[in-house]
Amino acid sequence: MSKFELALAFAQQLVIILIAAQVFGYFAKFIGQPRVVGEMLAGVVLGPSLFGLFLPDLQKSIFIADTMPILYFGAQIGVGLYMFLVGLEFNTQLFRQQARSALGVSLAGMIVPFVVAALLCLWLLDKPGLFASNISYANASLFMGAAIAITAFPMLARIIYERKLAGTALGTLALAAGAIDDAAAWIVLAVVIASFGGGVMLAIKAVIGGSVYAIFMLTMARKWLQPIADRVQQSGVLTSSQLLLIILFWALSAYSMEWVGLHAVFGGFLLGIAMPRGKLTELIDAKLHKVTVFLLLPMFFTYSGLKTQLNVLASFELLSIAIVILLASVFAKGVACWAAARIGGADNRTAMAVGALMNSRGLMELIIINIALKFGIIEQGLFSIMVLMAIVTTLMATPIFHLVYGRHQK
């Protein structure tokens, strides 16, 4: 395929992706879900589970293998930039006030899922088509714990952002606890991968490198960025060279997190937190928001959806296992986070809202299980079960949130 044909094929894909994202996004809002849920479903619909199921030849002719690297590149840029924008909205002062509650919620959101996962694996390890044949009980339990504990951080952020809760106690508590949980889940996944040929250095880099980088970003990097913020504050203008420099910092931050074995989204999020507040953050958001949310982010949802296959759940046994895992996951994450928030001093309304938001897993779940499938930790059966769990828990989040917290900030 020539470069011109490749560009034409990708342009065709992009048009379809953007139309599907808009249509499903508006439909999601119409039924009371955030746009992000519709965009996630659009990605699944465009994949082999629906579009490929009914019109397989047409689906394969549109989403050809040659364009997947381009789509993957755009997807990673989209989700990374979005988490950078979310970091800009993160209220660090309020986070310090909520630190105790956030730590308690995040610990509950990790400990209980790992205990539940250990119990589930006593049953699941003997079932065919779920885990790799040579996996140990410890590794199976660690993976399941990470998969149950993970939160749909980009989607959680968008729900909070769309509901104008980014600077509130609830929004900060949920974002902080979600960030801690997801970082821990990625570290655990790195440890599991290390035992499957990734090497011990992978686990060491993830634990030590991620911690050191977070400390650096929140101390030294913030001081280095202050002169840029001061110049922008005085002039009231963000120049092209200044914006380019910020994007370069973002790329280095995202790459650093990928290099240590975590996900690029944490690099973007950390840089967003580190940016000095004021006119600089306002202008960055104004320049990057629309292109990120409406152009790049749908590519992330579609790329993940193209790798999702739900037709294997036609098996009654697998469907039964999926229901058990779903119920166990809701209890382990949602109920545990609600209880921890209450113990931490939150009122019942806020605690239930935190539990509802933290129970959403979305495409962070799809990312982690795709990695596990790639490294041979799990097989297609468990992969599909976890996809279903991710979709259902994400769809549950907004209705339960509205029920317990209300449709609008109070």
ROLUMFI-968549 format. One record per residue (C-alpha): residue number from 1; x, y, z; residue in one letter. Coordinates in Angstrom, 1 decimal. Example, Ala and Ser with C-alpha at 12.3 -4.5 7.8 and 13.67 -1.06 7.14 Angstrom:
BEGIN
SITE    n      xx      yy      zz  res
SITE    1    12.3    -4.5     7.8    A
SITE    2    13.7    -1.1     7.1    S
This chain:
BEGIN
SITE    n      xx      yy      zz  res
SITE    1     0.0     0.0     0.0    M
SITE    2     1.4     3.4    -1.0    S
SITE    3     1.7     6.3     1.5    K
SITE    4    -1.1     8.1    -0.3    F
SITE    5    -3.4     5.1    -0.1    E
SITE    6    -2.5     4.6     3.6    L
SITE    7    -3.3     8.3     4.3    A
SITE    8    -6.6     8.0     2.4    L
SITE    9    -7.5     4.8     4.4    A
SITE   10    -6.8     6.5     7.7    F
SITE   11    -8.7     9.6     6.7    A
SITE   12   -11.7     7.4     6.0    Q
SITE   13   -11.3     5.7     9.4    Q
SITE   14   -11.1     9.1    11.1    L
SITE   15   -14.3    10.4     9.6    V
SITE   16   -16.2     7.3    10.6    I
SITE   17   -14.7     7.4    14.1    I
SITE   18   -15.6    11.1    14.6    L
SITE   19   -19.1    10.6    13.3    I
SITE   20   -19.7     7.5    15.5    A
SITE   21   -18.3     9.3    18.6    A
SITE   22   -20.6    12.3    18.1    Q
SITE   23   -23.7    10.2    17.4    V
SITE   24   -23.1     7.9    20.4    F
SITE   25   -22.0    10.8    22.6    G
SITE   26   -25.2    12.7    21.9    Y
SITE   27   -27.3     9.5    22.5    F
SITE   28   -25.5     8.9    25.8    A
SITE   29   -26.3    12.4    26.9    K
SITE   30   -29.9    12.0    25.8    F
SITE   31   -30.3     8.9    28.1    I
SITE   32   -28.6    10.6    31.0    G
SITE   33   -25.1     9.2    30.6    Q
SITE   34   -21.9    11.3    30.1    P
SITE   35   -20.6    11.7    26.6    R
SITE   36   -17.6     9.6    27.5    V
SITE   37   -19.8     6.5    27.9    V
SITE   38   -21.2     6.9    24.5    G
SITE   39   -17.8     7.4    23.0    E
SITE   40   -16.6     4.2    24.7    M
SITE   41   -19.5     2.2    23.3    L
SITE   42   -18.9     3.7    19.9    A
SITE   43   -15.4     2.2    19.9    G
SITE   44   -16.8    -1.2    20.8    V
SITE   45   -19.6    -0.9    18.2    V
SITE   46   -17.0    -0.2    15.5    L
SITE   47   -15.0    -3.3    16.4    G
SITE   48   -15.5    -7.0    15.7    P
SITE   49   -18.2    -7.4    18.4    S
SITE   50   -20.9    -5.6    16.5    L
SITE   51   -19.9    -4.0    13.2    F
SITE   52   -17.5    -6.9    12.5    G
SITE   53   -20.1    -9.4    13.5    L
SITE   54   -22.8    -8.2    11.1    F
SITE   55   -20.7    -6.8     8.3    L
SITE   56   -17.3    -8.4     8.7    P
SITE   57   -16.0    -7.8     5.2    D
SITE   58   -16.9    -4.1     5.3    L
SITE   59   -15.5    -3.7     8.8    Q
SITE   60   -12.2    -5.3     7.8    K
SITE   61   -12.0    -3.2     4.6    S
SITE   62   -12.3     0.0     6.6    I
SITE   63   -10.2    -0.8     9.6    F
SITE   64    -7.2    -2.3     7.8    I
SITE   65    -4.2    -3.6     9.7    A
SITE   66    -1.8    -1.2     8.0    D
SITE   67    -3.4     1.9     9.6    T
SITE   68    -3.4     0.4    13.2    M
SITE   69     0.0     1.9    14.2    P
SITE   70    -1.3     5.4    13.1    I
SITE   71    -4.5     4.9    15.1    L
SITE   72    -2.6     3.7    18.1    Y
SITE   73    -0.3     6.7    18.0    F
SITE   74    -3.2     9.1    17.8    G
SITE   75    -5.0     7.2    20.6    A
SITE   76    -2.0     7.5    23.0    Q
SITE   77    -1.6    11.2    22.3    I
SITE   78    -5.3    11.8    22.8    G
SITE   79    -5.6    10.1    26.2    V
SITE   80    -2.3    11.5    27.4    G
SITE   81    -3.2    15.1    26.5    L
SITE   82    -6.6    14.7    28.1    Y
SITE   83    -5.1    13.6    31.4    M
SITE   84    -2.8    16.6    31.2    F
SITE   85    -5.8    18.8    30.9    L
SITE   86    -7.4    17.0    33.9    V
SITE   87    -4.2    17.6    35.9    G
SITE   88    -4.6    21.3    35.2    L
SITE   89    -8.0    21.3    36.9    E
SITE   90    -6.7    19.3    39.9    F
SITE   91    -7.0    21.3    43.1    N
SITE   92    -3.8    20.5    45.0    T
SITE   93    -4.8    22.5    48.1    Q
SITE   94    -8.1    20.6    48.4    L
SITE   95    -6.2    17.4    47.8    F
SITE   96    -4.1    18.1    50.9    R
SITE   97    -7.2    18.7    52.9    Q
SITE   98    -8.6    15.4    51.6    Q
SITE   99    -5.4    13.4    51.8    A
SITE  100    -6.4    11.2    54.7    R
SITE  101    -9.8    10.3    53.1    S
SITE  102    -8.2     9.7    49.7    A
SITE  103    -5.6     7.4    51.1    L
SITE  104    -8.2     5.5    53.1    G
SITE  105   -10.4     5.1    50.0    V
SITE  106    -7.5     4.1    47.8    S
SITE  107    -6.3     1.5    50.3    L
SITE  108    -9.8     0.0    50.6    A
SITE  109   -10.0     0.1    46.8    G
SITE  110    -6.9    -2.0    46.6    M
SITE  111    -6.9    -4.3    49.6    I
SITE  112   -10.5    -5.6    49.2    V
SITE  113   -10.2    -6.3    45.5    P
SITE  114    -7.0    -8.3    46.0    F
SITE  115    -8.6   -10.4    48.8    V
SITE  116   -11.6   -11.0    46.6    V
SITE  117    -9.4   -11.9    43.6    A
SITE  118    -7.4   -14.4    45.7    A
SITE  119   -10.7   -16.1    46.7    L
SITE  120   -12.0   -16.0    43.1    L
SITE  121    -8.8   -17.6    41.7    C
SITE  122    -9.2   -20.6    44.0    L
SITE  123   -12.2   -21.4    41.7    W
SITE  124   -11.1   -19.8    38.4    L
SITE  125    -7.7   -21.3    38.1    L
SITE  126    -9.1   -24.7    37.2    D
SITE  127   -11.4   -23.4    34.5    K
SITE  128   -10.1   -23.8    30.9    P
SITE  129    -9.7   -20.8    28.6    G
SITE  130    -9.2   -18.2    31.3    L
SITE  131    -5.6   -18.1    32.5    F
SITE  132    -2.3   -19.3    30.8    A
SITE  133    -1.7   -22.9    31.5    S
SITE  134     1.6   -22.2    33.3    N
SITE  135     0.5   -19.4    35.5    I
SITE  136     0.9   -19.7    39.2    S
SITE  137    -1.9   -19.1    41.8    Y
SITE  138     0.0   -16.0    43.1    A
SITE  139     0.4   -14.4    39.7    N
SITE  140    -3.3   -15.2    38.8    A
SITE  141    -4.4   -13.6    42.0    S
SITE  142    -2.2   -10.5    41.6    L
SITE  143    -3.5   -10.0    38.0    F
SITE  144    -7.2   -10.4    39.0    M
SITE  145    -6.6    -8.0    42.0    G
SITE  146    -5.1    -5.4    39.7    A
SITE  147    -7.9    -5.8    37.1    A
SITE  148   -10.6    -5.5    39.8    I
SITE  149    -8.9    -2.6    41.6    A
SITE  150    -8.3    -0.5    38.6    I
SITE  151   -10.4     2.6    38.1    T
SITE  152   -11.4     4.2    34.7    A
SITE  153    -9.2     7.1    35.5    F
SITE  154    -9.6     9.0    32.2    P
SITE  155   -13.4     8.3    32.2    M
SITE  156   -13.7     9.2    35.9    L
SITE  157   -11.9    12.4    35.1    A
SITE  158   -14.3    13.2    32.2    R
SITE  159   -17.4    12.5    34.4    I
SITE  160   -16.1    14.8    37.1    I
SITE  161   -15.1    17.4    34.5    Y
SITE  162   -18.5    17.3    32.7    E
SITE  163   -20.4    17.5    36.0    R
SITE  164   -18.2    20.6    37.0    K
SITE  165   -16.9    18.7    40.1    L
SITE  166   -13.2    19.0    39.3    A
SITE  167   -12.5    21.5    42.1    G
SITE  168   -14.9    20.2    44.7    T
SITE  169   -14.1    17.9    47.7    A
SITE  170   -15.9    15.0    46.0    L
SITE  171   -14.1    15.4    42.6    G
SITE  172   -10.7    15.8    44.2    T
SITE  173   -11.2    12.8    46.6    L
SITE  174   -12.3    10.6    43.7    A
SITE  175    -9.5    11.7    41.4    L
SITE  176    -6.9    11.3    44.0    A
SITE  177    -8.0     7.9    45.2    A
SITE  178    -8.4     6.8    41.5    G
SITE  179    -4.9     7.9    40.6    A
SITE  180    -3.4     6.1    43.6    I
SITE  181    -5.3     2.9    42.8    D
SITE  182    -4.4     2.9    39.2    D
SITE  183    -0.7     3.6    39.8    A
SITE  184    -0.7     0.6    42.3    A
SITE  185    -2.5    -1.6    39.8    A
SITE  186     0.0    -0.8    37.1    W
SITE  187     2.9    -1.6    39.4    I
SITE  188     1.3    -4.9    40.3    V
SITE  189     0.8    -5.7    36.6    L
SITE  190     4.5    -4.9    36.0    A
SITE  191     5.4    -7.4    38.7    V
SITE  192     3.3   -10.1    37.1    V
SITE  193     4.7    -9.4    33.7    I
SITE  194     8.2    -9.7    35.1    A
SITE  195     7.6   -13.3    36.0    S
SITE  196     6.5   -13.9    32.4    F
SITE  197     9.8   -12.9    30.8    G
SITE  198     9.6    -9.1    31.2    G
SITE  199    12.5    -9.2    33.7    G
SITE  200    13.0    -8.1    37.3    V
SITE  201    14.1    -4.7    36.1    M
SITE  202    10.5    -4.0    34.9    L
SITE  203     9.1    -4.3    38.4    A
SITE  204    12.0    -2.3    39.9    I
SITE  205    11.6     0.5    37.3    K
SITE  206     7.8     0.7    37.9    A
SITE  207     8.0     1.0    41.7    V
SITE  208    11.1     3.1    42.2    I
SITE  209    11.0     5.1    38.9    G
SITE  210     7.4     6.0    39.2    G
SITE  211     7.8     7.2    42.8    S
SITE  212    11.0     9.2    42.2    V
SITE  213     9.4    10.8    39.1    Y
SITE  214     6.3    11.9    40.9    A
SITE  215     8.3    13.5    43.7    I
SITE  216    10.5    15.3    41.1    F
SITE  217     7.5    16.6    39.2    M
SITE  218     5.7    18.0    42.3    L
SITE  219     8.9    19.7    43.6    T
SITE  220    11.6    20.7    41.1    M
SITE  221     9.6    20.7    37.9    A
SITE  222     7.0    23.1    39.4    R
SITE  223     9.8    25.6    40.3    K
SITE  224    11.3    25.3    36.7    W
SITE  225     7.8    26.0    35.2    L
SITE  226     7.2    29.1    37.3    Q
SITE  227     9.1    31.6    35.2    P
SITE  228     7.0    30.7    32.1    I
SITE  229     3.8    31.2    34.2    A
SITE  230     5.0    34.5    35.4    D
SITE  231     5.7    35.8    31.9    R
SITE  232     2.3    34.6    30.6    V
SITE  233     0.6    36.2    33.7    Q
SITE  234     2.3    39.5    32.9    Q
SITE  235     1.6    39.5    29.1    S
SITE  236    -1.8    37.8    29.2    G
SITE  237    -0.7    35.9    26.1    V
SITE  238     0.6    32.3    25.5    L
SITE  239     2.9    32.4    22.6    T
SITE  240     3.4    29.6    20.1    S
SITE  241     6.9    28.9    21.3    S
SITE  242     5.7    28.7    24.9    Q
SITE  243     2.9    26.3    24.0    L
SITE  244     5.4    24.2    22.0    L
SITE  245     7.7    24.1    25.0    L
SITE  246     4.8    22.9    27.3    I
SITE  247     3.9    20.2    24.8    I
SITE  248     7.5    19.1    24.7    L
SITE  249     7.5    18.8    28.5    F
SITE  250     4.3    16.8    28.2    W
SITE  251     5.8    14.4    25.7    A
SITE  252     8.9    13.9    27.9    L
SITE  253     6.7    13.3    30.9    S
SITE  254     4.5    10.8    29.1    A
SITE  255     7.5     9.0    27.8    Y
SITE  256     9.1     8.9    31.2    S
SITE  257     6.1     7.1    32.7    M
SITE  258     6.0     4.6    29.8    E
SITE  259     9.7     4.0    30.2    W
SITE  260     9.4     3.1    33.9    V
SITE  261     6.6     0.6    33.1    G
SITE  262     3.5     2.7    34.0    L
SITE  263     1.1     4.3    31.5    H
SITE  264     1.6     7.6    29.7    A
SITE  265    -1.6     9.0    31.2    V
SITE  266     0.1     9.4    34.6    F
SITE  267     2.9    11.4    33.0    G
SITE  268     0.4    13.9    31.5    G
SITE  269    -1.6    14.0    34.7    F
SITE  270     1.5    14.7    36.9    L
SITE  271     2.7    17.5    34.6    L
SITE  272    -0.8    19.0    34.7    G
SITE  273    -0.7    19.0    38.5    I
SITE  274     2.8    20.5    38.5    A
SITE  275     1.9    23.4    36.3    M
SITE  276     1.7    26.7    38.2    P
SITE  277    -1.9    27.9    38.4    R
SITE  278    -3.2    31.1    36.8    G
SITE  279    -3.4    32.6    33.3    K
SITE  280    -1.0    29.9    31.9    L
SITE  281    -3.3    27.0    32.8    T
SITE  282    -6.4    28.9    31.5    E
SITE  283    -4.8    29.6    28.1    L
SITE  284    -3.4    26.0    27.7    I
SITE  285    -6.8    24.5    28.4    D
SITE  286    -8.4    27.0    25.9    A
SITE  287    -5.9    26.0    23.1    K
SITE  288    -5.9    22.2    23.7    L
SITE  289    -9.3    21.2    25.0    H
SITE  290   -11.3    21.0    21.8    K
SITE  291    -8.8    19.2    19.6    V
SITE  292    -8.1    16.7    22.4    T
SITE  293   -11.7    15.9    23.4    V
SITE  294   -13.3    16.0    20.0    F
SITE  295   -10.6    14.7    17.7    L
SITE  296    -7.9    12.7    19.5    L
SITE  297    -9.7    11.0    22.4    L
SITE  298   -12.3     9.1    20.2    P
SITE  299    -9.3     7.5    18.5    M
SITE  300    -8.3     6.0    21.9    F
SITE  301   -11.8     4.5    22.4    F
SITE  302   -11.9     3.1    18.9    T
SITE  303    -8.5     1.5    19.1    Y
SITE  304    -9.4    -0.3    22.2    S
SITE  305   -12.8    -1.3    20.8    G
SITE  306   -11.2    -2.8    17.7    L
SITE  307    -9.4    -5.3    20.0    K
SITE  308   -12.6    -6.3    21.9    T
SITE  309   -14.6    -9.5    21.1    Q
SITE  310   -17.7   -10.2    23.0    L
SITE  311   -19.0   -13.1    21.0    N
SITE  312   -17.1   -15.7    23.0    V
SITE  313   -19.5   -15.1    25.9    L
SITE  314   -22.1   -17.2    24.1    A
SITE  315   -20.9   -20.0    26.3    S
SITE  316   -23.2   -20.5    29.3    F
SITE  317   -20.2   -21.4    31.5    E
SITE  318   -18.3   -18.3    30.6    L
SITE  319   -21.4   -16.1    31.0    L
SITE  320   -21.9   -17.6    34.5    S
SITE  321   -18.3   -16.9    35.4    I
SITE  322   -18.7   -13.3    34.0    A
SITE  323   -21.7   -12.7    36.3    I
SITE  324   -19.9   -13.9    39.4    V
SITE  325   -16.8   -11.7    38.5    I
SITE  326   -19.1    -8.7    37.9    L
SITE  327   -20.9    -9.0    41.3    L
SITE  328   -17.6    -9.7    43.1    A
SITE  329   -16.0    -6.7    41.4    S
SITE  330   -18.8    -4.3    42.3    V
SITE  331   -18.6    -5.4    45.9    F
SITE  332   -14.9    -5.3    46.1    A
SITE  333   -14.5    -1.8    44.6    K
SITE  334   -17.7     0.1    45.0    G
SITE  335   -18.8    -1.0    48.4    V
SITE  336   -15.3    -1.0    49.9    A
SITE  337   -14.6     2.6    48.7    C
SITE  338   -18.0     3.8    50.1    W
SITE  339   -17.2     2.3    53.5    A
SITE  340   -13.7     3.8    53.5    A
SITE  341   -15.0     7.2    52.6    A
SITE  342   -17.6     7.0    55.4    R
SITE  343   -14.8     6.0    57.9    I
SITE  344   -12.7     8.9    56.6    G
SITE  345   -15.4    11.4    57.6    G
SITE  346   -17.4    11.9    54.4    A
SITE  347   -21.2    12.1    54.6    D
SITE  348   -23.2     9.2    53.2    N
SITE  349   -24.2    11.1    50.1    R
SITE  350   -20.6    11.9    49.2    T
SITE  351   -19.4     8.4    50.2    A
SITE  352   -21.9     6.7    48.0    M
SITE  353   -21.0     9.0    45.1    A
SITE  354   -17.3     8.1    45.6    V
SITE  355   -18.2     4.4    45.6    G
SITE  356   -20.2     4.8    42.4    A
SITE  357   -17.4     6.7    40.6    L
SITE  358   -14.6     4.4    41.8    M
SITE  359   -16.5     1.3    40.6    N
SITE  360   -16.2     2.5    37.0    S
SITE  361   -13.4     0.8    35.1    R
SITE  362   -13.9     1.7    31.5    G
SITE  363   -10.9     1.6    29.1    L
SITE  364    -8.2     1.5    31.7    M
SITE  365    -9.5    -2.0    32.3    E
SITE  366    -9.3    -2.7    28.5    L
SITE  367    -5.7    -1.4    28.5    I
SITE  368    -4.6    -3.6    31.4    I
SITE  369    -6.2    -6.8    30.0    I
SITE  370    -4.9    -6.1    26.5    N
SITE  371    -1.4    -6.1    28.0    I
SITE  372    -2.1    -9.2    29.9    A
SITE  373    -3.4   -10.9    26.8    L
SITE  374    -0.3    -9.8    24.8    K
SITE  375     2.0   -11.3    27.4    F
SITE  376     0.1   -14.5    27.6    G
SITE  377    -1.1   -14.1    31.2    I
SITE  378    -4.8   -14.6    30.3    I
SITE  379    -6.7   -16.2    27.4    E
SITE  380    -9.5   -14.9    25.2    Q
SITE  381   -12.2   -16.2    27.5    G
SITE  382   -11.2   -14.2    30.6    L
SITE  383   -10.3   -11.2    28.3    F
SITE  384   -13.9   -11.1    27.1    S
SITE  385   -15.3   -11.5    30.6    I
SITE  386   -13.3    -8.6    31.8    M
SITE  387   -14.4    -6.4    28.9    V
SITE  388   -18.0    -7.1    29.8    L
SITE  389   -17.3    -6.2    33.4    M
SITE  390   -15.6    -3.0    32.4    A
SITE  391   -18.6    -1.9    30.2    I
SITE  392   -21.2    -2.8    32.8    V
SITE  393   -19.5    -1.1    35.8    T
SITE  394   -18.9     2.0    33.6    T
SITE  395   -22.6     2.1    32.6    L
SITE  396   -23.6     1.7    36.2    M
SITE  397   -21.5     4.7    37.4    A
SITE  398   -23.6     7.6    36.2    T
SITE  399   -27.1     6.4    37.1    P
SITE  400   -26.0     5.4    40.6    I
SITE  401   -24.1     8.7    40.9    F
SITE  402   -27.3    10.6    39.9    H
SITE  403   -29.4     8.6    42.3    L
SITE  404   -27.2     9.2    45.4    V
SITE  405   -25.7    12.6    44.6    Y
SITE  406   -28.1    14.3    42.2    G
SITE  407   -27.7    15.4    38.6    R
SITE  408   -26.1    18.7    39.4    H
SITE  409   -23.6    19.9    42.0    Q
SITE  410   -25.2    21.0    45.2    K
